[in-house]
Amino acid sequence: MEVWKKSPERLLTFWVRNEHRVEDLRMRSPKSVLTIRYHDLCVDGRRIGQEICRFLEVPVDQRFLDLCEQSSREGANDRYRDFPLRLSEDARTLIKAYDLRL
């Protein structure tokens, strides 16, 4: 997908726009949206993978769980730890809303 080749700021704008769409869907049909925090995926990827499978009502696939668990390994996400990104006010508002809801 070409969108991932854009600058971090453009990616953030893309994320904000799509999160508004997700929120609209969540308001209309709350059970049709599963929210996963990146932090939770990094801390316990296997458990989050199982939640995804339950939500989608599909059998748990060991290969999928292994991929989810890779995110939990020490140092797997270190390259993102100090990534500089200027958050727009809209992005800050969305993030605060997630923190309050979760």
Backbone as ProteinMPNN parsed JSONL, in Angstrom:
{"seq_chain_A": "MEVWKKSPERLLTFWVRNEHRVEDLRMRSPKSVLTIRYHDLCVDGRRIGQEICRFLEVPVDQRFLDLCEQSSREGANDRYRDFPLRLSEDARTLIKAYDLRL", "coords_chain_A": {"N_chain_A": [[0.839, -1.164, 0.0], [0.697, 2.127, -0.916], [0.459, 4.222, 0.91], [2.1, 3.855, 3.131], [4.572, 4.716, 2.426], [4.776, 7.352, 2.843], [5.503, 10.465, 4.586], [6.028, 10.598, 8.188], [4.274, 12.498, 9.335], [2.245, 12.717, 7.407], [1.317, 10.124, 7.477], [0.251, 10.13, 10.026], [-1.852, 11.924, 9.701], [-3.408, 10.433, 7.923], [-4.009, 8.279, 9.623], [-5.536, 9.591, 11.625], [-7.766, 10.469, 10.132], [-8.859, 7.998, 9.368], [-9.374, 6.883, 11.871], [-11.449, 8.472, 12.755], [-13.452, 7.521, 11.08], [-13.646, 4.911, 12.058], [-14.548, 5.457, 14.642], [-17.068, 6.505, 14.044], [-18.289, 4.189, 13.038], [-18.127, 2.607, 15.372], [-19.897, 3.964, 17.025], [-22.319, 3.5, 15.73], [-22.435, 0.732, 15.626], [-21.368, -0.887, 18.06], [-20.362, -3.476, 18.67], [-19.017, -4.246, 16.435], [-16.446, -3.407, 16.256], [-13.147, -3.878, 17.244], [-10.887, -2.761, 19.531], [-7.462, -2.433, 19.758], [-4.731, -1.829, 21.67], [-1.508, -0.693, 20.856], [0.519, -0.902, 22.734], [-0.445, -2.998, 24.373], [-0.334, -5.122, 22.575], [2.418, -5.284, 22.257], [3.203, -6.001, 24.819], [1.842, -8.383, 25.46], [1.513, -10.205, 23.138], [0.579, -12.751, 22.279], [-1.794, -13.202, 23.78], [-3.339, -11.05, 22.835], [-3.53, -11.775, 20.163], [-5.132, -14.06, 20.418], [-7.469, -12.822, 21.343], [-8.159, -11.381, 19.052], [-8.755, -13.461, 17.256], [-10.98, -14.596, 18.598], [-12.758, -12.425, 18.45], [-13.119, -12.226, 15.688], [-14.272, -14.608, 15.29], [-12.941, -16.903, 14.356], [-10.959, -19.882, 13.962], [-8.218, -20.329, 16.209], [-5.016, -19.811, 15.054], [-1.89, -21.237, 15.174], [0.402, -20.242, 13.871], [-0.307, -17.586, 13.413], [-0.547, -16.682, 16.065], [2.118, -16.977, 16.815], [3.306, -14.976, 15.246], [2.096, -12.72, 16.381], [3.167, -12.902, 18.912], [5.823, -12.32, 18.454], [5.962, -9.58, 18.544], [6.036, -9.152, 21.208], [8.506, -9.78, 22.138], [11.51, -8.971, 23.82], [12.998, -5.973, 22.925], [11.973, -6.014, 20.355], [10.554, -3.862, 19.356], [12.114, -1.674, 19.686], [13.16, 0.148, 17.856], [11.213, 2.0, 17.442], [10.921, 3.421, 19.731], [12.023, 6.025, 20.42], [11.086, 7.597, 18.378], [10.739, 10.524, 16.62], [7.867, 12.511, 16.45], [5.57, 14.863, 15.569], [2.592, 15.489, 17.043], [-0.62, 16.179, 15.836], [-3.271, 18.355, 16.925], [-5.731, 17.12, 16.634], [-4.966, 14.43, 16.581], [-3.943, 14.163, 19.18], [-6.304, 14.498, 20.644], [-7.764, 12.218, 19.848], [-6.102, 10.21, 20.897], [-6.238, 10.729, 23.64], [-8.94, 10.172, 24.036], [-8.953, 7.405, 23.556], [-7.344, 6.543, 25.688], [-8.987, 7.177, 27.846], [-11.171, 5.518, 27.364], [-10.135, 2.94, 27.373]], "CA_chain_A": [[0.0, 0.0, 0.0], [1.523, 3.322, -1.081], [0.356, 5.173, 2.014], [3.184, 3.636, 4.097], [5.793, 5.352, 1.929], [4.653, 8.789, 3.09], [6.178, 10.984, 5.776], [5.309, 10.301, 9.43], [3.176, 13.446, 9.539], [1.156, 12.346, 6.497], [0.756, 8.891, 8.018], [-0.562, 10.504, 11.172], [-3.082, 12.499, 9.147], [-4.143, 9.281, 7.399], [-4.51, 7.543, 10.786], [-6.592, 10.38, 12.259], [-8.947, 10.417, 9.263], [-9.455, 6.664, 9.453], [-9.889, 6.682, 13.225], [-12.773, 9.102, 12.798], [-14.364, 6.572, 10.439], [-13.833, 3.811, 13.005], [-15.403, 5.953, 15.722], [-18.433, 6.564, 13.506], [-18.775, 2.808, 13.012], [-18.28, 2.168, 16.749], [-21.117, 4.586, 17.542], [-23.469, 2.858, 15.098], [-22.43, -0.718, 15.864], [-20.242, -1.069, 18.986], [-19.795, -4.831, 18.672], [-18.336, -4.525, 15.171], [-15.106, -2.822, 16.302], [-12.252, -4.328, 18.3], [-9.786, -1.823, 19.715], [-6.251, -3.046, 20.281], [-3.673, -0.854, 21.925], [-0.196, -1.156, 20.428], [1.233, -1.273, 23.953], [-0.9, -4.322, 24.79], [0.212, -6.079, 21.612], [3.846, -5.438, 22.553], [3.384, -6.623, 26.13], [1.29, -9.741, 25.485], [1.054, -10.428, 21.774], [-0.171, -14.006, 22.141], [-3.143, -12.983, 24.323], [-4.046, -10.163, 21.912], [-3.847, -12.595, 18.988], [-6.289, -14.884, 20.763], [-8.635, -11.922, 21.362], [-8.507, -11.085, 17.654], [-9.421, -14.652, 16.709], [-12.322, -14.685, 19.208], [-13.58, -11.352, 17.899], [-13.44, -12.568, 14.297], [-14.925, -15.918, 15.307], [-12.171, -17.823, 13.521], [-10.106, -20.747, 14.783], [-6.9, -19.8, 16.552], [-3.96, -20.387, 14.225], [-0.622, -21.137, 15.896], [1.325, -19.363, 13.132], [-0.74, -16.223, 13.68], [-0.154, -16.369, 17.442], [3.579, -16.815, 16.826], [3.596, -13.641, 14.716], [1.69, -11.748, 17.403], [4.104, -13.007, 20.037], [7.087, -11.673, 18.077], [5.885, -8.188, 18.988], [6.235, -9.118, 22.654], [9.892, -10.096, 22.492], [12.342, -7.858, 24.27], [13.731, -5.271, 21.882], [11.34, -6.144, 19.038], [10.017, -2.579, 18.907], [12.998, -0.606, 20.157], [13.425, 1.151, 16.826], [10.151, 3.0, 17.478], [10.827, 4.007, 21.07], [12.314, 7.459, 20.443], [10.764, 8.122, 17.056], [10.173, 11.878, 16.765], [6.657, 12.737, 15.68], [4.762, 15.965, 16.081], [1.194, 15.11, 16.996], [-1.593, 17.242, 15.603], [-4.244, 18.464, 18.014], [-6.733, 16.094, 16.378], [-4.387, 13.155, 17.012], [-3.898, 14.183, 20.652], [-7.676, 14.306, 21.117], [-8.093, 10.809, 19.656], [-5.316, 9.405, 21.83], [-6.834, 10.922, 24.973], [-10.207, 9.444, 24.057], [-8.62, 5.993, 23.712], [-6.866, 6.329, 27.062], [-10.133, 7.226, 28.748], [-12.059, 4.407, 27.087], [-9.483, 1.664, 27.673]], "C_chain_A": [[0.896, 1.243, 0.0], [1.515, 4.259, 0.123], [1.536, 5.032, 2.976], [4.5, 4.239, 3.641], [5.799, 6.85, 2.191], [5.391, 9.178, 4.366], [5.379, 10.62, 7.029], [4.125, 11.234, 9.669], [1.982, 13.109, 8.644], [0.499, 11.043, 6.946], [-0.159, 9.19, 9.195], [-1.893, 11.1, 10.714], [-3.992, 11.392, 8.611], [-4.787, 8.511, 8.553], [-5.683, 8.281, 11.425], [-7.879, 10.292, 11.439], [-9.643, 9.058, 9.372], [-9.989, 6.361, 10.841], [-11.247, 7.349, 13.406], [-13.819, 8.19, 12.158], [-14.667, 5.402, 11.376], [-14.752, 4.249, 14.137], [-16.856, 6.073, 15.271], [-19.059, 5.167, 13.492], [-19.032, 2.304, 14.43], [-19.576, 2.734, 17.353], [-22.371, 3.895, 16.996], [-23.589, 1.384, 15.47], [-21.24, -1.088, 16.754], [-19.587, -2.452, 18.944], [-19.035, -5.167, 17.392], [-16.904, -3.988, 15.144], [-14.344, -3.385, 17.496], [-11.096, -3.349, 18.376], [-8.623, -2.546, 20.371], [-5.21, -1.957, 20.46], [-2.332, -1.471, 21.54], [0.611, -1.635, 21.634], [0.847, -2.686, 24.393], [-0.372, -5.409, 23.861], [1.684, -6.343, 21.906], [4.091, -6.175, 23.866], [2.943, -8.082, 26.127], [0.665, -10.079, 24.139], [0.21, -11.681, 21.598], [-1.616, -13.827, 22.636], [-3.965, -12.104, 23.38], [-4.42, -10.916, 20.636], [-5.049, -13.482, 19.224], [-7.567, -14.039, 20.801], [-9.11, -11.606, 19.947], [-9.261, -12.258, 17.045], [-10.831, -14.817, 17.282], [-13.254, -13.642, 18.602], [-14.038, -11.686, 16.481], [-14.179, -13.897, 14.169], [-14.282, -16.874, 14.311], [-11.321, -18.699, 14.439], [-8.752, -20.078, 15.043], [-5.856, -20.55, 15.742], [-2.622, -20.157, 14.921], [0.373, -20.214, 15.194], [0.988, -17.899, 13.372], [-0.321, -15.808, 15.091], [1.356, -16.175, 17.562], [3.979, -15.437, 16.314], [3.231, -12.553, 15.734], [2.687, -11.734, 18.551], [5.449, -12.354, 19.719], [7.114, -10.218, 18.52], [6.188, -8.05, 20.469], [7.693, -9.341, 23.054], [10.67, -8.836, 22.847], [13.108, -7.265, 23.085], [13.078, -5.29, 20.512], [10.882, -4.802, 18.49], [10.88, -1.399, 19.323], [13.204, 0.49, 19.121], [12.363, 2.256, 16.815], [10.123, 3.796, 18.779], [11.01, 5.524, 21.068], [12.049, 8.124, 19.104], [10.12, 9.5, 17.201], [8.948, 12.064, 15.856], [5.873, 13.851, 16.347], [3.294, 15.601, 15.923], [0.315, 16.325, 16.741], [-2.556, 17.274, 16.782], [-5.331, 17.404, 17.866], [-6.23, 14.725, 16.839], [-4.332, 13.076, 18.533], [-5.286, 13.913, 21.238], [-8.085, 12.844, 20.992], [-7.375, 9.93, 20.672], [-5.873, 9.534, 23.253], [-8.142, 10.158, 25.094], [-9.969, 7.947, 24.233], [-8.185, 5.697, 25.137], [-8.007, 6.321, 28.05], [-11.022, 6.003, 28.593], [-11.438, 3.071, 27.513], [-8.924, 1.715, 29.033]], "O_chain_A": [[1.77, 1.37, 0.858], [2.468, 5.01, 0.329], [1.936, 6.024, 3.585], [5.459, 4.267, 4.413], [6.738, 7.543, 1.797], [5.843, 8.321, 5.125], [4.179, 10.362, 6.941], [3.082, 10.797, 10.155], [0.834, 13.206, 9.078], [-0.713, 10.871, 6.817], [-1.216, 8.576, 9.343], [-2.941, 10.802, 11.289], [-5.203, 11.418, 8.827], [-5.957, 8.134, 8.481], [-6.708, 7.672, 11.732], [-8.956, 10.067, 11.99], [-10.869, 8.986, 9.459], [-10.978, 5.639, 10.968], [-12.099, 6.839, 14.134], [-14.947, 8.1, 12.644], [-15.811, 4.958, 11.472], [-15.637, 3.498, 14.547], [-17.771, 5.774, 16.038], [-20.212, 4.989, 13.885], [-20.043, 1.645, 14.675], [-20.264, 2.045, 18.106], [-23.359, 3.729, 17.712], [-24.69, 0.852, 15.612], [-20.215, -1.552, 16.254], [-18.382, -2.572, 19.161], [-18.469, -6.254, 17.275], [-16.221, -4.099, 14.126], [-14.839, -3.369, 18.623], [-10.4, -3.132, 17.384], [-8.78, -3.189, 21.409], [-4.857, -1.254, 19.514], [-2.057, -2.628, 21.858], [1.302, -2.65, 21.562], [1.716, -3.484, 24.747], [-0.004, -6.493, 24.314], [2.148, -7.48, 21.817], [5.081, -6.895, 24.002], [3.603, -8.928, 26.73], [-0.552, -10.221, 24.019], [-0.768, -11.673, 20.85], [-2.554, -14.261, 21.968], [-5.144, -12.373, 23.148], [-5.506, -10.716, 20.091], [-5.892, -13.644, 18.341], [-8.622, -14.483, 20.347], [-10.311, -11.568, 19.678], [-10.288, -12.07, 16.392], [-11.768, -15.138, 16.55], [-14.404, -13.942, 18.28], [-15.193, -11.459, 16.12], [-14.648, -14.263, 13.092], [-14.958, -17.552, 13.538], [-11.002, -18.305, 15.561], [-8.224, -19.358, 14.195], [-5.821, -21.781, 15.745], [-2.261, -19.02, 15.224], [1.11, -19.483, 15.856], [1.883, -17.065, 13.517], [0.199, -14.71, 15.288], [1.821, -15.318, 18.313], [4.875, -14.799, 16.866], [3.973, -11.588, 15.918], [3.011, -10.677, 19.093], [6.138, -11.885, 20.626], [8.177, -9.684, 18.836], [6.551, -6.971, 20.938], [8.059, -9.105, 24.205], [10.494, -7.78, 22.238], [13.779, -7.982, 22.342], [13.576, -4.646, 19.588], [10.827, -4.623, 17.273], [10.425, -0.256, 19.312], [13.402, 1.649, 19.484], [12.586, 3.324, 16.245], [9.361, 4.756, 18.897], [10.207, 6.234, 21.673], [12.71, 9.097, 18.741], [9.072, 9.63, 17.834], [9.003, 11.804, 14.654], [5.556, 13.787, 17.534], [2.807, 15.425, 14.806], [0.493, 17.373, 17.361], [-2.638, 16.314, 17.549], [-5.799, 16.851, 18.861], [-6.987, 13.949, 17.423], [-4.642, 12.034, 19.112], [-5.417, 13.181, 22.219], [-8.682, 12.285, 21.912], [-7.97, 9.014, 21.24], [-5.963, 8.543, 23.978], [-8.424, 9.564, 26.135], [-10.698, 7.287, 24.974], [-8.615, 4.706, 25.727], [-7.998, 5.537, 28.999], [-11.569, 5.503, 29.576], [-12.15, 2.174, 27.965], [-8.328, 0.741, 29.492]]}, "name": "protein", "num_of_chains": 1, "seq": "MEVWKKSPERLLTFWVRNEHRVEDLRMRSPKSVLTIRYHDLCVDGRRIGQEICRFLEVPVDQRFLDLCEQSSREGANDRYRDFPLRLSEDARTLIKAYDLRL"}
